[in-house]
Amino acid sequence: MNYEIVIGLETHVELSTESKIFCSCGGHSAAQSPNDCVCPACSGMPGMLPVMNKRVVELAVTAGLMLNCNINRYTTFDKKNYYYPDLPCAYQITQLNHPICTDGCITLKTSAGSRDIRIKQIHMEEDAGKLVHGGNSSYVDFNRTSVPLIEIVTQPDFRSAEEVVTYLNKLKSMFRSGGISECEEGAMRCDVNISVRPEGSSEFGVRTEIKNMSSFEAIERAIRYESQRHIDALEFELEELVQETRRFDDVSGKTFAMRNKETEADYRYFPDANLMPIIIDDEWLEQIKANKPTEVDEKAEQYREAGISDKEVDMLISNHKIGKLLDDTVALGCNAKDTATWILTDCAGILRKDGKTLADLAVTAETLATVIKMVDGGKINRNAGKKVLIAVIEDGVDPEAYCKENKLDRQVDQAAIAGVIDTVLAENARAVEDYKNGKVKAAQALFGACMRELKGAGDPAMIKELLEKKLQEL
């Protein structure tokens, strides 16, 4: 019998805010050591009241707009009650009854074709703390407590691990480009709900949930293992499937039962009376829409229209930092295609020699634009521009000052170039004779000799043109 895999996702994304969701403590990235970014409010001290962070609402609405959701103008918070050592209040502030966004949709393209994934809802909530286990002891770090999250809940519309990973990569690109989250390790975590049913059936099978996964590779492996476990249980009756929460072991590549799957009733949700409802009026919503970043697909199309190759577009879209560097440099008056080459070829090559990647690039748009404009304006040639860029990346020099100190910006006039060509032709009589006898490569050797004599100064196009003219006159 053939079986169909049915998957739904709950994706938790840590928001890029300067403070936590309900207090003024810095976000999780602000912490330097355990429990150094904690106050009476986020550590659950009696009598402390939460105060809503407005920026969290704006980022949640932006995420909803990106995922084509309805934005709910009236939204409230609820208490989700459960006890765990890293949850100081014994409840989590989240949204159940009136989430911020509902009924969205995102289109995926995979090897199986296009598929629309429905978004059930996006809701805001606070993160819990972190347990650190060592020896015979466990320690609690509350730095992450009350760090703002959004949770994106999909309908059970995925049918393969490939679709899941494609969806998560698209979310990552969208949220990075939109300034919603950096989505680095730990800042984007996923719960995978999975079941299996006979192909053609409309009934859902027994659902299990694989909790708290952040590695896309591990998610793919977990789905493949768990779906096969379900199929084997149905096909060969090796075990009875039960609704439960499971964890994935990265070493063995298997999932293991943790506990029975909770229901809403187990959490005893009720409205949080300490937080007033949030009303999103027309003016506020229009302001958020006006600041909404360009969609990833639209940005990719803009890059292609500028002449940037598909491979380069994929690199720019997947790396928000590099894509922003290109956009900021272009905004300063540089050509998009040319700038992409400087970043993805020249900068990447320089970094690669030191075992680094573009993620380590620390050049500002202003500095890069200066180098590019010096070359485009004829102040220095392309080879000299590469030398300047190396010095900028490795030593952080000022490009214009570096050019003057190393005499890279000197202008070599046509007469001076012609004189060098005459000298080269006189000193390389054998190559000149070969050229006369039809050996085209001899001209390349003569060109190289001219470039060496000029030591990188002078326009290569001008040198080549004058050299060819001299050779034809012989």
N, C-alpha and C positions, 0 to 999 in steps of 0.2 A: 504494500500500500504506500502511496505517496503522501507526504505530510507537508503542511504549510506552517512556517514559523510566524508567530504574531508577537510583535514587540512594541512596547510603549516606554517612553523615557521621562524621567524627572531629573532635570539638569539644574544644579545649583551653581550660580555664578556670583563670585565676590565682586562687588562694585568698586570702582576707582573713585573713592571719596577721601577727603582729607580727615574726616572724623567718622566715628561709629554712627550707627543708625539712631540711637536714642540717648547719646551723651557726647561730650566734646572730646573724649579721648581720641588719640590718633588711630588711624586704621591699622590693620594687622601688619602692614609693611613698616609701620613706625616703630615697632617693638625691637629692642636690641637684646633683651634677655628675658627669661620667663617672668611673667607678672609685673613687668615694668610699665605697662600701658593699660592700667586698670584703675577705676575710680569706684566710689561707693555705689554709683548707679549700675554700672555694668557688672559689678561683682555681687549684686543682689542684696545689698544691705537694707535692712528694714526702714521704711519711710521714704526711700528714694523713688522719685517719679521719673518716668521716661519723657524725653522731649524729642519730638520728631525732627529728623534731618531733612530739610526741604530738597536738597540735592539728590537724595535717594529716590524721591518721587519723580523728579525730572528724568533721571537715568532709566527708571522703570518704564515710564511712559515712552521714552525714546526707543527702548528695546521693543515695546509693544508696537510702535509705529513701524519699526523695521520688519517685524514679523506679521504685519498686516492685521493686527488685532483691533478689536473695539476697545476704546479707552473708557473705562467706567468713571463717570464724573463724581460719583459718591463711593468712597472706598473706606473700609474700616479694618481694625485689627482685632484678632482673637488670641486667646491663650490656649496653647496646646500643652496639656498637662502630662508629664511623665517624669520619673526620677532617674537621673544619672549623675554621677559625680561631677561631670564637667558642665552641668547646667545649674548654676547657683540658685536660681529662683524655683527650681523644680517645675518650671514651665517655660515654653518658648513662645515669644510673641511672633505671630504669623498672621496669615489671612486665609479665612475659610469662606465666610458668608458673602463678602463683597471684595473679591480680589481686584487689583488695579487694572488688569487687562484680560480679555476673554476672546474666544472664537477667532483665532488667527490662522495663518496658513503660510507654508514655505514650500517652494518647488525644488526638488532634487533631481540631478541628472547623474545616473550611474550606468554601468554596463548593461543593465536590464532596461534602460530607458528612463523616462521622466516619471516622477511620482510626487503627488501633493501630500504633504504631511500636515495634518490639522493640529493646531495648537489649542488645547483645551483652555489653558489659562496661564497667566504669569502673575505671581504674587510676591510681595515683599516680605522679608522676615529677617530675624537676627540669627547669626551663627552661634553655635555652642563653643565651649572651650576645647581644650585638648588634653588628653591623658598621655602621660609619658611613662612608660614601663621600664624598670631597670632592676635587675636582681630580684629580690623578694618584695620590692616596693613599687608603688605607682604614685606618680605625682600629677598635680593638676596645674595647668598653665591657662590662666583666664585671659590672656592677651587677645585671643580670637573671639571671646565672648562679646556679642552685640556688634560684631563686624557686619555691615549690611550685605544682604544677599537678595537676589531674585531667583525664584524657582520657576523654570519653564516646564510645564507639564503638557505632554503631547497625548493625542489619542493613540490607540494601538494600531498605527498605520504602517509601521516598518515591517518588512518581510525578509530582511537579510542583514547580516553583520556589515556588509558593504554600505548599505543605505544608512545605517546608524553612524558609521564613521564619517561618511560624506556629510551627513547632517551636522555632526559635532564640529567638523572642520569648517563648515560654512558659518555656524554660530560663532566660532572662534574668530574668523576673519571679520565678520560683521561687527562684533563687539569691540575688537581691537581698533578697527578703523573708526568706529563711532565714539571711542573714548569711554565706553561703558565699563570695560574690564580689560586688564592685560591678559587674563585667561592663562597665566603661567601655571606651573605645577601646583596643585592644591587649591587654586583659585577657580577651578572649573571641575566640579565633581558630579558624577552621574549615577543614578539608580536605574538599573535596567530591569523592567518587568517583562517576563517572557513566558509564553505558553506555546503549545503545539496542538494542531488539530488536523484531521484528515483533509486532504485537498478537496475543495468544493464545499466543505461544511461551513455553515454560518455560526455555529456554536463555538464559544471560546473554550479552550482547554483549561486545565488547572494551572494557575499562575504562580510563578515564583519570582522573587525580587532579589537581584544581586546588588548589594549595597555599596555605596561610597567608593566609586572607581574614578580615577583621574587619568590613567594612561589609556590612550586610544587603542594601542596595541593589545593591552590587557583586556579591554572591553571586547574587542573582536574575538580574542581567544576564549573569553568567558562565554560569549554567545554561542560560539561553535560547540563548546563542550556541553553547555547546559541544554541546548536544543537537541543534541544527540542523546543526552541522558533521558530527556522526555520521550524521544522517539523510541529508544530501546525499552523504556518502561511500558509504552503503549503496545509495541510490536511483540515483545517477548515476555511481558509481565514480570520483569526482573525486580521491580519494586512498586510500591503504591505511591503515586504522586500526591503530595499534599500542598496546600497553600502555605508558603513559608518564606522567611527571609534567609538568604544564603550569602556567604562571602566567597571571594575568589582567591585561591592560593596561587601566587605567581610562579612558585617553584615547581609545583606538581602540575599546574595547568588545570586544576579541578576546582569545583565549587563544593562547599561544605555547609551543612545546615547550621544556622545560628539560633533562630527562634521561630515560633509560629508568627505568621504575618498579622500585624495589628489591623484593626478597622478603626473608623472614625470614632465609634463608641468607646474604644479603649482609651482614647486620648481626652475624653470629656471636654471637648471644645466649649468655650463660652466667650462672649464679647469682652474685650479688655476695656474696663471702665476708666482706666488711667489715661487712655489716648482718645482724643476727640476724633470724630469722622473727618476725613479729608475731602474737601470740595474742590474739584478742578473746574474753574470757570472758563468761559470762552477765551478771555484775554490770556490767561496762563497757558492754555492748551495751544493757542496760536503762537505764543512766544516759544514754546518747546518745539513746535513744528518748524518754525523759522530757523532754529538752531540745529535741526536734524541734519546729520552729515549725509553726504552722498552715498547712495546704496552701493554695495560692493560690486554688483553686476553692472551698474551704471558706470562706476569708476573704471572697471575693467574695459568697458566699451570705449570710454574716453581715451584710455591708454592705447588701445588698438587703432583708433582713429588718428592718433598722433604718430603712428608708424612703429609702435613698440611691438615686438614679436610676442606670440602667445606664451612662449616659455618665459620670457621676461615679465609678462603681465602676471603670470602665476606666482613668480617670485615676489613681485611688488605687492600683490594682494595678500599673500600669506605672511608677509613681514611688514606689519604696520609701521614700524620705526623707519624702515627703508622707503616705504611708500610715501610717508610724510616728508622725508628728506627730499625726495624727488619733487613732490608737490610744492614744497616751500621754495626750492631752488628755481623751479619753473616760474613761480610767482614773482621772483626777482628778475625775470626777463630772459631766462635761458630756454633753449629748445628742449622739449620733452624727450624726444628720441635720443638726442645727443647726451642729455643728462643721464638717461637710463644707462647708456654705454659707459659713461664715466663711473657710475656707481657700481653697476653689476659686473663690469669687466675690469676696469682699472682699480677701483677701490678693493674689490674682492680679491684680485690677484695680488695686490700689495699685502693685504692681511693674511692671505693664504701662506705666504712665505714664512710668516711667524707662527703658523699653526692656529690662526684666528679665523673667525667668520664675520660676515656682515653684521651679526649681532653685536660685535665688539667695536663697530665703527663709531667714532666720537667726533666726526667732522660736522660743523654747523652748516646750514644752508647758505649763510652769508659767505663763509670761507670757500665753500665749493663753487658758488656762483662767481666769486672773484677769480678763481683759477680758470674756470670755463670762459669767462668774458675776456681774460687776458689772451687766451688762445684764439677765440673767435674774432677778437679785435685786431689780431696780427701783432700784438705786443711781443708775444713769444710763440714759437712753433709748438706743435703737438708733443714732440719728444721732450722739449723743455717743460711743457705743462705736466707731463708725467713725472718728471724729476721734482717739480714743485709739490705735486700731490703726495709723493712719497715722503718728502720732508714734513709736510703738513700732518700726515697720518702718524708718522713715527715720532716726530719731535714737537708737533704743535706750533710750528713757525707761522709767522705772518707771511702770506704768499708774496705780496708785493715787495716787502723788505728783503725776503729771501732772494728774489730775482735780482734786485739791485746789488746785494752783497756778492752774489755768485755770477754777476754779469750775464744773466740769462735773458735779460730784457733788451740787450743791445740790438739795434736795427742794422742789418747788413744790407747795403744798397746793391742795386743791380750791377753796378760797375765793379764792386768788390767781389761779388759772386763770379762775374765773368772772368776776373783775374785769377781766381782760384781754379776755375775750370780750365783755363789755358795752361796753368801749371800742372794740373793733374794729367791733361792730355799729353803734355810734353814728357812727363815722367813715366807714362804708361803706354809707350809706343806699341808694344806687343798687343795690348788690349784694343788699341785703336785699329791696328791692322786686322785683328780678328773681326771687329765690327764691320769693317769694309768688305770682308770676305763673307758676310752674311750671318755671323754668329751674334744673334740678338742678345744673348746673355752677357756678352762683353760690355754692353751699355749699362747693365745692372752693376757690374763690377766697378765701372767708372763712376757711376752715381754714388756708390758706397764710399769710394775714395774721396769724392767731393764732400760728402757729409762728414767724414772723419776730419778732413782739413778744416772745415768750418766749425767743428766741435759743437754741433747742435744748433748753431746760430743760422739764421736765414730760413726762408720759407721753402720747404721741400718741393712744393709744386713749382715754385719759380726756378729752383735749381734744376729740376728735371726738364723744364721747358727750355731753359737756356742751354743745357747740355745737349739736348736733342737737336737744337738749332745749330750748335757748333759742329756736331758730328755730321749733319747733313751738308754742311758747307765744305767739309774736307774732301 
